């Protein structure tokens, strides 16, 4: 019976087996003027960020190519089952879900820039061995930051944002 003003889902939506069913339950506990904030990896971006693997066509093809790497990483980090839990949701799917309902939708396209700046600061402190995909993304991130292009990032299509922040506000 309890209702909430704010529901915050940080790196959660991509793990729901049936994310639409989960959202229907979440909507029931949201107050009439409540807000849901979603932070999640963008599966329109062609890198699976939990595993730092390129997405080849879709989840199944990617798995078949990188099966051993996925199993090795899950075992070494004690996260067995992580790959199976991923649903590869795309921001457009989430926005479409709320489109014809009583919600205002907002995509914070500056979120990735803020996250990128923080990651670059943290990468200087952390010198652990990284995957090739991570290193490529790090080099790209440094280039984007160094050239000042990061300020323009909010203007490029959402498909080029590795992580997204979507805010939905229920309207009365």
Helices and strands as residue ranges (DSSP letters): E 4-10, G 13-15, H 19-28, E 30-41, E 47-48, E 53-54, H 59-76, H 82-85, H 91-99, E 103-107, H 111-125, H 132-147, G 149-155, G 158-160, E 163-170
